[in-house]
Amino acid sequence: MSDAVIRVEAEVRDRLATLADARGMSIAGLLQEFAESTLTEEERREAFARRQQDRAAGS
């Protein structure tokens, strides 16, 4: 795993710390979870198209 520095305003850092603490994790863990679970617009469209195809094939 590599390290990265992300500069954010103090208020954003504090909010991330609050969110992470509420979930019992570190800010790094929170950001990793977010990055792994958040889809881009293109990924959302592709997933929607796959669901539509699956429904059409099932009918």
The first five atom37 places (N, CA, C, CB, O) and aatype in JSON, in Angstrom:
{
  "aatype": [12, 15, 3, 0, 19, 9, 1, 19, 6, 0, 6, 19, 1, 3, 1, 10, 0, 16, 10, 0, 3, 0, 1, 7, 12, 15, 9, 0, 7, 10, 10, 5, 6, 13, 0, 6, 15, 16, 10, 16, 6, 6, 6, 1, 1, 6, 0, 13, 0, 1, 1, 5, 5, 3, 1, 0, 0, 7, 15],
  "atom_mask": [
    [1, 1, 1, 1, 1],
    [1, 1, 1, 1, 1],
    [1, 1, 1, 1, 1],
    [1, 1, 1, 1, 1],
    [1, 1, 1, 1, 1],
    [1, 1, 1, 1, 1],
    [1, 1, 1, 1, 1],
    [1, 1, 1, 1, 1],
    [1, 1, 1, 1, 1],
    [1, 1, 1, 1, 1],
    [1, 1, 1, 1, 1],
    [1, 1, 1, 1, 1],
    [1, 1, 1, 1, 1],
    [1, 1, 1, 1, 1],
    [1, 1, 1, 1, 1],
    [1, 1, 1, 1, 1],
    [1, 1, 1, 1, 1],
    [1, 1, 1, 1, 1],
    [1, 1, 1, 1, 1],
    [1, 1, 1, 1, 1],
    [1, 1, 1, 1, 1],
    [1, 1, 1, 1, 1],
    [1, 1, 1, 1, 1],
    [1, 1, 1, 0, 1],
    [1, 1, 1, 1, 1],
    [1, 1, 1, 1, 1],
    [1, 1, 1, 1, 1],
    [1, 1, 1, 1, 1],
    [1, 1, 1, 0, 1],
    [1, 1, 1, 1, 1],
    [1, 1, 1, 1, 1],
    [1, 1, 1, 1, 1],
    [1, 1, 1, 1, 1],
    [1, 1, 1, 1, 1],
    [1, 1, 1, 1, 1],
    [1, 1, 1, 1, 1],
    [1, 1, 1, 1, 1],
    [1, 1, 1, 1, 1],
    [1, 1, 1, 1, 1],
    [1, 1, 1, 1, 1],
    [1, 1, 1, 1, 1],
    [1, 1, 1, 1, 1],
    [1, 1, 1, 1, 1],
    [1, 1, 1, 1, 1],
    [1, 1, 1, 1, 1],
    [1, 1, 1, 1, 1],
    [1, 1, 1, 1, 1],
    [1, 1, 1, 1, 1],
    [1, 1, 1, 1, 1],
    [1, 1, 1, 1, 1],
    [1, 1, 1, 1, 1],
    [1, 1, 1, 1, 1],
    [1, 1, 1, 1, 1],
    [1, 1, 1, 1, 1],
    [1, 1, 1, 1, 1],
    [1, 1, 1, 1, 1],
    [1, 1, 1, 1, 1],
    [1, 1, 1, 0, 1],
    [1, 1, 1, 1, 1]
  ],
  "atom_positions": [
    [[0.85, -1.17, 0.0], [0.0, 0.0, 0.0], [0.9, 1.23, 0.0], [-0.97, 0.0, 1.22], [1.91, 1.28, 0.69]],
    [[0.51, 2.21, -0.78], [1.28, 3.45, -0.81], [0.54, 4.54, -0.04], [1.56, 3.9, -2.27], [-0.68, 4.47, 0.14]],
    [[1.29, 5.52, 0.39], [0.71, 6.65, 1.12], [0.48, 7.8, 0.16], [1.63, 7.09, 2.28], [1.19, 7.95, -0.83]],
    [[-0.52, 8.61, 0.46], [-0.8, 9.81, -0.31], [-1.21, 10.91, 0.66], [-1.91, 9.55, -1.38], [-1.78, 10.64, 1.71]],
    [[-0.92, 12.13, 0.28], [-1.33, 13.28, 1.07], [-2.43, 13.99, 0.3], [-0.12, 14.24, 1.37], [-2.26, 14.34, -0.86]],
    [[-3.55, 14.19, 0.96], [-4.67, 14.91, 0.36], [-4.93, 16.13, 1.22], [-5.96, 14.0, 0.24], [-5.21, 16.0, 2.42]],
    [[-4.83, 17.3, 0.63], [-5.04, 18.53, 1.39], [-6.51, 18.93, 1.33], [-4.13, 19.66, 0.85], [-7.09, 19.08, 0.25]],
    [[-7.08, 19.11, 2.5], [-8.47, 19.57, 2.62], [-8.52, 20.62, 3.72], [-9.44, 18.38, 2.94], [-7.62, 20.73, 4.54]],
    [[-9.58, 21.39, 3.7], [-9.79, 22.38, 4.75], [-9.93, 21.66, 6.1], [-11.05, 23.25, 4.45], [-10.33, 20.5, 6.15]],
    [[-9.61, 22.35, 7.16], [-9.69, 21.77, 8.51], [-11.09, 21.26, 8.82], [-9.26, 22.8, 9.55], [-11.25, 20.23, 9.46]],
    [[-12.11, 21.99, 8.36], [-13.48, 21.58, 8.62], [-13.8, 20.25, 7.94], [-14.46, 22.65, 8.14], [-14.51, 19.41, 8.5]],
    [[-13.27, 20.05, 6.75], [-13.48, 18.79, 6.03], [-12.76, 17.66, 6.76], [-12.97, 18.89, 4.56], [-13.32, 16.58, 6.93]],
    [[-11.54, 17.91, 7.18], [-10.78, 16.91, 7.94], [-11.54, 16.52, 9.21], [-9.38, 17.44, 8.31], [-11.65, 15.34, 9.54]],
    [[-12.06, 17.52, 9.9], [-12.81, 17.25, 11.13], [-14.07, 16.44, 10.85], [-13.17, 18.56, 11.83], [-14.42, 15.54, 11.61]],
    [[-14.74, 16.75, 9.76], [-15.95, 16.01, 9.39], [-15.6, 14.56, 9.04], [-16.66, 16.69, 8.19], [-16.3, 13.64, 9.45]],
    [[-14.53, 14.37, 8.29], [-14.08, 13.01, 7.96], [-13.74, 12.24, 9.23], [-12.86, 13.05, 7.02], [-14.06, 11.06, 9.35]],
    [[-13.08, 12.9, 10.17], [-12.72, 12.25, 11.43], [-13.97, 11.86, 12.21], [-11.84, 13.18, 12.29], [-14.02, 10.77, 12.79]],
    [[-14.98, 12.72, 12.23], [-16.23, 12.41, 12.91], [-16.93, 11.22, 12.27], [-17.16, 13.63, 12.9], [-17.39, 10.31, 12.96]],
    [[-17.01, 11.23, 10.94], [-17.65, 10.12, 10.22], [-16.9, 8.81, 10.45], [-17.72, 10.43, 8.73], [-17.51, 7.77, 10.69]],
    [[-15.58, 8.87, 10.38], [-14.77, 7.67, 10.58], [-14.93, 7.15, 12.0], [-13.28, 7.96, 10.29], [-15.09, 5.94, 12.2]],
    [[-14.89, 8.03, 12.97], [-15.03, 7.63, 14.37], [-16.38, 6.97, 14.63], [-14.85, 8.84, 15.29], [-16.46, 5.98, 15.35]],
    [[-17.42, 7.52, 14.03], [-18.76, 6.96, 14.21], [-18.86, 5.55, 13.65], [-19.8, 7.85, 13.54], [-19.69, 4.75, 14.09]],
    [[-18.0, 5.24, 12.69], [-17.99, 3.9, 12.08], [-16.91, 3.0, 12.66], [-17.8, 4.02, 10.58], [-16.76, 1.85, 12.26]],
    [[-16.16, 3.55, 13.62], [-15.1, 2.77, 14.24], [-13.94, 2.49, 13.32], [0.0, 0.0, 0.0], [-13.33, 1.41, 13.37]],
    [[-13.62, 3.45, 12.46], [-12.53, 3.26, 11.52], [-11.69, 4.51, 11.4], [-13.07, 2.85, 10.14], [-12.04, 5.56, 11.95]],
    [[-10.59, 4.41, 10.69], [-9.72, 5.56, 10.46], [-10.25, 6.37, 9.27], [-8.27, 5.11, 10.21], [-11.1, 5.9, 8.52]],
    [[-9.73, 7.58, 9.12], [-10.08, 8.38, 7.95], [-9.64, 7.65, 6.69], [-9.43, 9.79, 8.02], [-10.37, 7.63, 5.7]],
    [[-8.46, 7.04, 6.71], [-7.99, 6.29, 5.55], [-8.96, 5.16, 5.21], [-6.57, 5.72, 5.81], [-9.26, 4.93, 4.04]],
    [[-9.43, 4.46, 6.22], [-10.4, 3.39, 5.99], [-11.7, 3.91, 5.43], [0.0, 0.0, 0.0], [-12.29, 3.29, 4.54]],
    [[-12.15, 5.05, 5.94], [-13.38, 5.68, 5.44], [-13.23, 6.04, 3.97], [-13.72, 6.92, 6.27], [-14.13, 5.77, 3.17]],
    [[-12.12, 6.66, 3.62], [-11.89, 7.06, 2.23], [-11.77, 5.84, 1.32], [-10.64, 7.92, 2.12], [-12.26, 5.87, 0.19]],
    [[-11.13, 4.79, 1.8], [-11.02, 3.57, 1.01], [-12.4, 2.97, 0.77], [-10.11, 2.55, 1.71], [-12.73, 2.57, -0.35]],
    [[-13.21, 2.92, 1.82], [-14.57, 2.39, 1.69], [-15.37, 3.21, 0.69], [-15.28, 2.38, 3.06], [-16.09, 2.65, -0.14]],
    [[-15.26, 4.51, 0.77], [-15.96, 5.4, -0.16], [-15.52, 5.14, -1.6], [-15.73, 6.86, 0.21], [-16.35, 5.02, -2.5]],
    [[-14.21, 5.07, -1.81], [-13.67, 4.88, -3.16], [-14.1, 3.54, -3.74], [-12.15, 4.98, -3.14], [-14.35, 3.43, -4.94]],
    [[-14.18, 2.52, -2.9], [-14.54, 1.19, -3.38], [-16.04, 1.04, -3.63], [-14.09, 0.15, -2.39], [-16.45, 0.2, -4.42]],
    [[-16.85, 1.84, -2.97], [-18.3, 1.66, -3.06], [-19.01, 2.71, -3.92], [-18.89, 1.67, -1.7], [-20.21, 2.58, -4.17]],
    [[-18.31, 3.72, -4.35], [-18.94, 4.79, -5.11], [-18.69, 4.58, -6.6], [-18.4, 6.16, -4.67], [-17.56, 4.41, -7.04]],
    [[-19.78, 4.61, -7.37], [-19.68, 4.4, -8.81], [-19.59, 5.73, -9.54], [-20.88, 3.6, -9.31], [-20.13, 6.74, -9.1]],
    [[-18.89, 5.72, -10.67], [-18.9, 6.87, -11.56], [-20.22, 6.88, -12.32], [-17.68, 6.84, -12.55], [-20.96, 5.9, -12.29]],
    [[-20.52, 7.97, -12.98], [-21.75, 8.05, -13.78], [-21.75, 6.96, -14.85], [-21.88, 9.45, -14.43], [-22.78, 6.33, -15.08]],
    [[-20.64, 6.74, -15.49], [-20.55, 5.69, -16.52], [-20.8, 4.31, -15.93], [-19.16, 5.73, -17.2], [-21.51, 3.5, -16.52]],
    [[-20.23, 4.04, -14.76], [-20.45, 2.75, -14.1], [-21.92, 2.56, -13.72], [-19.57, 2.62, -12.85], [-22.44, 1.45, -13.81]],
    [[-22.58, 3.64, -13.3], [-24.01, 3.56, -12.97], [-24.84, 3.25, -14.21], [-24.49, 4.88, -12.33], [-25.76, 2.43, -14.16]],
    [[-24.51, 3.91, -15.33], [-25.23, 3.66, -16.57], [-25.06, 2.21, -17.02], [-24.76, 4.61, -17.67], [-26.01, 1.56, -17.43]],
    [[-23.82, 1.71, -16.94], [-23.54, 0.33, -17.34], [-24.3, -0.66, -16.46], [-22.04, 0.04, -17.29], [-24.86, -1.64, -16.96]],
    [[-24.32, -0.42, -15.17], [-25.04, -1.31, -14.24], [-26.54, -1.28, -14.54], [-24.78, -0.89, -12.78], [-27.2, -2.32, -14.51]],
    [[-27.07, -0.1, -14.82], [-28.49, 0.02, -15.15], [-28.8, -0.75, -16.43], [-28.89, 1.5, -15.31], [-29.79, -1.47, -16.5]],
    [[-27.95, -0.59, -17.45], [-28.16, -1.29, -18.72], [-28.11, -2.81, -18.51], [-27.09, -0.87, -19.75], [-28.91, -3.54, -19.11]],
    [[-27.19, -3.29, -17.68], [-27.13, -4.73, -17.4], [-28.4, -5.21, -16.71], [-25.9, -5.05, -16.51], [-28.92, -6.28, -17.04]],
    [[-28.91, -4.43, -15.77], [-30.16, -4.82, -15.09], [-31.32, -4.86, -16.07], [-30.47, -3.84, -13.94], [-32.16, -5.76, -16.01]],
    [[-31.37, -3.89, -16.96], [-32.43, -3.86, -17.97], [-32.34, -5.09, -18.87], [-32.35, -2.57, -18.81], [-33.36, -5.7, -19.19]],
    [[-31.12, -5.46, -19.28], [-30.92, -6.64, -20.12], [-31.33, -7.9, -19.38], [-29.46, -6.74, -20.58], [-31.96, -8.79, -19.95]],
    [[-30.96, -7.99, -18.1], [-31.32, -9.16, -17.3], [-32.84, -9.28, -17.17], [-30.67, -9.07, -15.91], [-33.38, -10.38, -17.26]],
    [[-33.51, -8.17, -16.97], [-34.97, -8.19, -16.86], [-35.6, -8.62, -18.18], [-35.51, -6.82, -16.44], [-36.54, -9.42, -18.2]],
    [[-35.08, -8.08, -19.28], [-35.63, -8.42, -20.59], [-35.41, -9.9, -20.9], [-34.98, -7.55, -21.69], [-36.28, -10.54, -21.49]],
    [[-34.28, -10.44, -20.51], [-33.98, -11.85, -20.76], [-34.85, -12.75, -19.89], [-32.5, -12.14, -20.5], [-35.14, -13.89, -20.26]],
    [[-35.26, -12.25, -18.74], [-36.07, -13.04, -17.82], [-37.55, -13.04, -18.15], [0.0, 0.0, 0.0], [-38.31, -13.84, -17.59]],
    [[-37.98, -12.15, -19.05], [-39.41, -12.1, -19.33], [-39.82, -12.94, -20.5], [-39.83, -10.69, -19.58], [-41.0, -12.99, -20.84]]
  ]
}
